[in-house]
Amino acid sequence: MTHNTFTFNYHKTEFFSQYWQPETIKAVVVVVHGMGEHSGRYEHVAKKLTENNFGVIAFDHFGHGKTKGKRGHNPGYDLVLGSITKLINEAKNTFGDKPIFLYGHSMGGNAVINYSLRKNHHLKGVIATSPFLRLAFQPPAWKLSLGKVMQKIAPSITLGNELDPNDISRDAIEVKKYVEDPLVHDKISPNFSLSFIDSGEWAIQNASSLKTPMLLLHGTGDKIIDYKGAEAFADNSTKASLKLYEEGYHELQNDLCKEEMLQDVVNWLNSQL
């Protein structure tokens, strides 16, 4: 396996990206990370995938990781989806004409689901882990009201995201790594919070229009994102399948069930080829 980093420009922003390339490639997985984190936290996911002959490419979202710009802010929801198109094009340039899958976690799960519903594409399939379709907690009413006002007059203002790091995983070592990671942050602007809440509900209501095979993975112990949102999406679609992990926390790829979950991902990818 070879690993390289690179940058690309989109909407006046320099995006940090990286890819992992096995000797033999049967398909490509485009990884879209979650809120407040970055693509470097998916190295072990890439290792599992490359061991099974999948090329992997990822980037740091607007306002995240090593991508330039204000932490926790994006210039608009459709531009987030547009940045995924750019990453898919980079995947084609890097790996050539191979089947392409989207893999998104949490906020990234929301993005890849909405991408598959709203954009013209030729994706082979989509995987969404703990997709941000409905929150598992109710944000303070004052913060939602303030966010709606700020989105109109000062959309780049950021507030704390109210998340407890202990809720990401049942593995204390993984929680410690998350807390000590200098690229992880808790900043969030209305363009991330409000637009993703709205687009999550939109996706559930429009799931019946899904034409791309999709695998949803969620833990029933997720205290951040409600697994029942993924259930509602799967119930509304004939193309989406759902696997629940009993008592699994938010970051399944870093939880006690991670080996089972990553093998499930590989098995599903293989089943689509």
Secondary structure as UniProt FT lines:
FT   STRAND          2..10
FT   TURN            11..12
FT   STRAND          13..21
FT   STRAND          27..32
FT   TURN            35..36
FT   HELIX           39..42
FT   HELIX           43..51
FT   TURN            52..53
FT   STRAND          54..59
FT   TURN            62..63
FT   TURN            65..66
FT   TURN            71..72
FT   HELIX           77..95
FT   STRAND          100..105
FT   HELIX           107..118
FT   STRAND          125..129
FT   HELIX           141..153
FT   TURN            155..156
FT   STRAND          159..160
FT   HELIX           165..167
FT   HELIX           172..180
FT   TURN            182..183
FT   STRAND          187..188
FT   HELIX           190..205
FT   HELIX           207..209
FT   STRAND          214..219
FT   TURN            220..221
FT   HELIX           227..235
FT   STRAND          240..245
FT   TURN            246..247
FT   HELIX           252..254
FT   TURN            256..257
FT   HELIX           258..272
//
